[in-house]
Amino acid sequence: VIIEMVRFKEIHEVDIINRTITVGPGVINLRITEHVNADGYHYAPDPSSQKACTIGGNVAENAGGPHTLKYGVTVNHVLGLEMVLADGELVTLGANHFGQPGPDLLGLVTGSEGTFGIITKITCRLMPNPEKAVTMLGIYKSVREACESVSNIIGQGIIPAAVEMLDKIIIYAVEKALKPGFPLDAEAVLIVELDGLSDGLDAEANVVEKLLKDSGAITVKRALDEAERAKIWRARKEAFGAIGQISPSYYVQDGVIPRSKLPEVLDEIAEIAKKSGLTVANVFHAGDGNLHPLILYDYGNQQEVEKAHAIGEEILSSCIRYGGSLSGEHGIGIEKAEWMSELYSGNSLDNMQNVRAFFNPENLLNP
Ligand SMILES: Cc1cc2nc3c(=O)[nH]c(=O)nc-3n(C[C@H](O)[C@H](O)[C@H](O)COP(=O)(O)OP(=O)(O)OC[C@H]3O[C@@H](n4cnc5c(N)ncnc54)[C@H](O)[C@@H]3O)c2cc1C
């Protein structure tokens, strides 16, 4: 049985005074921000898929996005939800504010991938739009230096709104598709965005610019106006789609590692790719250490399909070895279920199964 939630796309209530919005799970992520933008607010978690993904899917996956480095992921922005349990009972979790007494069932359900119930209504926090944003593009001759820059910025106590990395292959693909003006001779670019109150933001941007240069950036450009900023973000958010310019298919892996390990793991991914003979491109949430290696292959070529899977597994194993985890934001699903025992003890997995069995005793919900 497939349950399609796309028609649950009603915006039930906007409460600007209390900064909340209550929507159906079929509402597209970006629609929330579009709905409240004129009032000076936005919904902070901004997956790169935000033009297409739904808020219900976001809650089920505990989605993140470029700006979650500073603002947090979905679980930090969902205040309450209504859910149908496996036996048909309609329950409400949370409320229209944080800090409900008792166990955090809302937190438990967020990220449960549809295995605990069907979400039918969601109340989210609205965030005031920042007074100002400064978007910078650090241009690098090596991926390693770009990776090192990330820890250098955060190690100085500065938390940018976003730090995203695109490697040479992605730069080529987005230039072909969207022409954002990224340099084709760079090995990597880092998009660093700072936001907040106008006062002091330029001074902070100067500090970040110096840190980027000290870590090896050959140039640091700043978006001069909103149009330039939008161009940079469009290139980042549509980078997966741009791969269509250079490969018939791609397989996106989603692993997460401590950000300080980015240089080593990116080196290892390059080695894995070289050994396999397939190309692996990288575009990812560098500030969070959330990798998205895109394995380029031809779906019509069985050998390449098998190789792509093998590369994905090697990358995951590398993430675990460096102290990371199986998924940053795309979830476990069926694909990674068998990998759970690589990361969790039998006891932990039994406990997870017990919680799941409580919500889903007859296995009626997502597998
Ligand atoms: C190009 C691209 C870029 C992406 N970038 C990001 C990113 O930056 N950050 C990120 O976190 N993810 C990203 N993703 C992954 C994906 O978009 C997210 O996981 C998103 O949250 C899924 O939403 P969806 O509406 O597509 O859900 P679906 O894929 O339709 O569903 C996801 C899961 O949620 C369950 N589900 C959906 N609705 C409900 C409901 N109402 N009740 C219970 N369970 C439900 C489904 O059964 C399924 O298991 C990206 C994907 C693509 C293709």
Ligand as a Chemical Component Dictionary entry (heavy atoms), coordinates in Angstrom:
data_LIG
# 
_chem_comp.id                   LIG 
_chem_comp.type                 NON-POLYMER 
_chem_comp.pdbx_formal_charge   0 
_chem_comp.three_letter_code    LIG 
# 
loop_
_chem_comp_atom.comp_id 
_chem_comp_atom.atom_id 
_chem_comp_atom.alt_atom_id 
_chem_comp_atom.type_symbol 
_chem_comp_atom.charge 
_chem_comp_atom.model_Cartn_x 
_chem_comp_atom.model_Cartn_y 
_chem_comp_atom.model_Cartn_z 
_chem_comp_atom.pdbx_ordinal 
LIG C1  C1  C 0 18.737 17.261 -5.464 1  
LIG C2  C2  C 0 18.506 16.866 -4.034 2  
LIG C3  C3  C 0 19.051 17.648 -3.026 3  
LIG C4  C4  C 0 18.832 17.302 -1.689 4  
LIG N1  N1  N 0 19.340 18.108 -0.709 5  
LIG C5  C5  C 0 19.062 17.834 0.576  6  
LIG C6  C6  C 0 19.537 18.702 1.621  7  
LIG O1  O1  O 0 20.213 19.711 1.385  8  
LIG N2  N2  N 0 19.210 18.375 2.890  9  
LIG C7  C7  C 0 18.450 17.259 3.187  10 
LIG O2  O2  O 0 18.180 17.021 4.366  11 
LIG N3  N3  N 0 18.022 16.433 2.221  12 
LIG C8  C8  C 0 18.285 16.693 0.938  13 
LIG N4  N4  N 0 17.821 15.861 -0.042 14 
LIG C9  C9  C 0 17.048 14.654 0.331  15 
LIG C10 C10 C 0 15.504 14.865 0.387  16 
LIG O3  O3  O 0 15.102 15.924 -0.415 17 
LIG C11 C11 C 0 15.066 15.103 1.820  18 
LIG O4  O4  O 0 15.277 13.921 2.560  19 
LIG C12 C12 C 0 13.605 15.532 2.003  20 
LIG O5  O5  O 0 13.420 15.826 3.375  21 
LIG C13 C13 C 0 12.624 14.475 1.579  22 
LIG O6  O6  O 0 11.366 15.088 1.407  23 
LIG P1  P1  P 0 10.303 14.518 0.355  24 
LIG O7  O7  O 0 9.090  15.354 0.422  25 
LIG O8  O8  O 0 10.965 14.349 -0.959 26 
LIG O9  O9  O 0 10.016 13.115 1.027  27 
LIG P2  P2  P 0 9.869  11.690 0.355  28 
LIG O10 O10 O 0 11.144 11.321 -0.329 29 
LIG O11 O11 O 0 8.606  11.613 -0.388 30 
LIG O12 O12 O 0 9.736  10.831 1.679  31 
LIG C14 C14 C 0 10.833 10.643 2.529  32 
LIG C15 C15 C 0 10.412 9.688  3.644  33 
LIG O13 O13 O 0 9.479  10.349 4.480  34 
LIG C16 C16 C 0 8.303  9.578  4.612  35 
LIG N5  N5  N 0 7.188  10.527 4.702  36 
LIG C17 C17 C 0 6.867  11.491 3.808  37 
LIG N6  N6  N 0 5.774  12.159 4.222  38 
LIG C18 C18 C 0 5.404  11.617 5.407  39 
LIG C19 C19 C 0 4.330  11.858 6.319  40 
LIG N7  N7  N 0 3.421  12.794 6.083  41 
LIG N8  N8  N 0 4.255  11.088 7.428  42 
LIG C20 C20 C 0 5.169  10.113 7.673  43 
LIG N9  N9  N 0 6.196  9.831  6.837  44 
LIG C21 C21 C 0 6.308  10.570 5.719  45 
LIG C22 C22 C 0 8.243  8.727  3.345  46 
LIG O14 O14 O 0 7.479  7.555  3.539  47 
LIG C23 C23 C 0 9.717  8.420  3.136  48 
LIG O15 O15 O 0 10.123 7.348  3.948  49 
LIG C24 C24 C 0 18.062 16.155 -1.377 50 
LIG C25 C25 C 0 17.526 15.373 -2.405 51 
LIG C26 C26 C 0 17.747 15.719 -3.712 52 
LIG C27 C27 C 0 17.137 14.873 -4.800 53 
# 
loop_
_chem_comp_bond.comp_id 
_chem_comp_bond.atom_id_1 
_chem_comp_bond.atom_id_2 
_chem_comp_bond.value_order 
_chem_comp_bond.pdbx_ordinal 
LIG C1  C2  SING 1  
LIG C2  C3  SING 2  
LIG C2  C26 DOUB 3  
LIG C3  C4  DOUB 4  
LIG C4  N1  SING 5  
LIG C4  C24 SING 6  
LIG N1  C5  DOUB 7  
LIG C5  C6  SING 8  
LIG C5  C8  SING 9  
LIG C6  O1  DOUB 10 
LIG C6  N2  SING 11 
LIG N2  C7  SING 12 
LIG C7  O2  DOUB 13 
LIG C7  N3  SING 14 
LIG N3  C8  DOUB 15 
LIG C8  N4  SING 16 
LIG N4  C9  SING 17 
LIG N4  C24 SING 18 
LIG C9  C10 SING 19 
LIG C10 O3  SING 20 
LIG C10 C11 SING 21 
LIG C11 O4  SING 22 
LIG C11 C12 SING 23 
LIG C12 O5  SING 24 
LIG C12 C13 SING 25 
LIG C13 O6  SING 26 
LIG O6  P1  SING 27 
LIG P1  O7  DOUB 28 
LIG P1  O8  SING 29 
LIG P1  O9  SING 30 
LIG O9  P2  SING 31 
LIG P2  O10 DOUB 32 
LIG P2  O11 SING 33 
LIG P2  O12 SING 34 
LIG O12 C14 SING 35 
LIG C14 C15 SING 36 
LIG C15 O13 SING 37 
LIG C15 C23 SING 38 
LIG O13 C16 SING 39 
LIG C16 N5  SING 40 
LIG C16 C22 SING 41 
LIG N5  C17 SING 42 
LIG N5  C21 SING 43 
LIG C17 N6  DOUB 44 
LIG N6  C18 SING 45 
LIG C18 C19 SING 46 
LIG C18 C21 DOUB 47 
LIG C19 N7  SING 48 
LIG C19 N8  DOUB 49 
LIG N8  C20 SING 50 
LIG C20 N9  DOUB 51 
LIG N9  C21 SING 52 
LIG C22 O14 SING 53 
LIG C22 C23 SING 54 
LIG C23 O15 SING 55 
LIG C24 C25 DOUB 56 
LIG C25 C26 SING 57 
LIG C26 C27 SING 58 
# 
